[in-house]
Amino acid sequence: MAKHNGMRPQDIVVLLKKITSEGVDMLNKDLAVSLGISASEISEALERCRIASLVDVSKKRVQVLALKDFLVYGLRYVFPAQPGAIVRGVPTAVSASPIKEAINGGSEIFVWPYKKGTLRGQSIEPLYSSVPEAVGQDDELYKLLAIIDTLRMGRVREREVAIAELDKFLNAYGEK
């Protein structure tokens, strides 16, 4: 039996990509290119997720109920997000869609640091370094990662909105 040494942040990024409409049937090599993660790391991530029962034994289908439980109840403790310095970057959490439309985030702007970013705000470290680049090519992944960042750092009301938005994606994936 394979040993499980714990989840890594890129595992979450890989799982989220797999539940997007584009990522459902992607091969590992295509996941690697679209996410800016090596093919071997994609394979290792999926193996860790299999051991944690977040994907099926074939590593093709995401176990959405297990994933939701982990994201809602565990993510903020395993991969917490702490706002940092003011930097240029890509909006995330309550500063990005679909959360910003549901909540008036006030004057706080949160961003993933990125040279080509469009906004200045408090930095939030993305789950994986290639995230700001990868989301430029996949709007669904961008929305999911903004939802996830809200779960990582949001207040109760923001988290409730994020959970409702996450449910929409997970339900759509379950119907595929």
N, C-alpha and C positions, 0 to 999 in steps of 0.2 A: 504494500500500500504506500502511495506517495505521501511524503511529509508535507504538511501545510505550515509554512512559516509566517502566515499572516497576509492580509490583503495589502496591496500597494495602491497608491492613488490612480495610477494608469489603468488598473483593473476596472475601476468605475467608468473611466472614459471609454474603454473598449466596450463595456456592457451597454452604455448609453448609445454608442454608435450603432450597436447591433439592434437596438429597438427603433431606430429611425427607419423611415420607409426606404431610404437608399441603402442602409446597412444590413437589412434583414438577411439577404442572401449573399452578402459579400464574402469572398474568399479571404483567408488570413492575409495574403500578400496585398490584397486591395485595401483591407483595413489598415495595414501598416502604412501604405502610401497616403491614404486619406487622413490619417491621424498623426503622421510624422513620428511614428514609433517603429522600431525595428521589427521585422517579421518574427524573430526569435522571442522578443519581448511580448508580442501579441500571443504567441503560442504559450508562453509561460503564464501570462495573465489569464488566458482561458483555462489553463490547467488549475491554477489557484481557484478560479471561480467554480470549476467543476467540483473540486474538493470541498468547497464551501457551500455547494448545492445552489449556486446562483445561475448555473447553466445545466442543461441536461448532459447525459454521459457522452453524447456525440459532440458536445460543445457548440452546437448549432443554434439551439433555442434557449433564450433567456427565461429563467423561472421568475416570472413577473411578481408573484406574491412574495417570494423570498427577497427579491431585489427591493421591492417597496418597503418591506420591514426593515431591511438593512439601511436604506436611504433615510427613512423617516426617523428611525429610532437609534441608529448606531453611527451614522456618518459624522454627525457633529462632534462626537467623542473621539472617533478614530482619526478624522482629518478635519480638525477645527480650522476655521478661518478667522484671522485677526486683521482688522483694518490697519494699514500701515501708512507710509508717507504719501504725500500728494504727488502723483505721477501722470504721465500721458498714457492712455491705454484704451482698451475695449470695455464698454460698460458691462457690468454683470450684476447679479443678485437683484435687488429692488430697483436698480437703475436700468435694467434691460427688460425687453419683452419676454414673456407675457406678464411678468409681475408688475412692472411699472404702470401698466394700464389699470390694474386692479387696486393699486395702493398708491396713495400720494406719499412718495418717499421723502418729502421735505427737501431740504437743501443738501442732504448727503448724497454724494455720487461715489459709487464704487466701481473700480475698473481692474482688469487684469493688466499689469504692466506690459506695454507693447509699443515699440518705436513708431509704428504706423497707425497707432490708435487715434481716435477722433475726439476724445474727451479727456479732460483732466479731472482726477478724483482720487479718493483714498484707494491705495493699492490693496488688492486681495490676491494672494498667491493662488494661481490656478492649480487644479489637481495635477496637471502635467504641463511641462514647459512648452509643449507644442500647441496647447489649446488655443491661444489667441490666433494663431495662424490657421489651424484646422477649422475653426468656426466660421471663417470667412468663406468657406466653400460649402457649408452645410448649415442652413438656417434652423433645421429641426434640432441638430446637435447643439447649436448655440442656445436655443431656448431651453433645452434640457439642462445644460450646464449652468445657465442662469438660475433655473429652478433649484438645482442642487446647491448652488452657492447660497441661495436664500435659506435652504434647509440647514446649511452649515453655520450660518451666522444670524439668521433672522429672529425677530421677536415672535411672540405667539401668533398674532394676527397675520403677519407676513408668512409664517410657516404654514398656517391654515390655507392661505391662498396658494402657496407653492405645492402643497399636497394635492389640492383640487386640480391644479394644472398638471401635475405629474400623473394623476389618475387618468387624465385625457390621453396622454401618450401611451400609458401602459394598457389601457383598454383598447386603443387602436392597434397596438402590437398584438394583443390577444386575439383580435379578429382576423389577423393575417394568416 
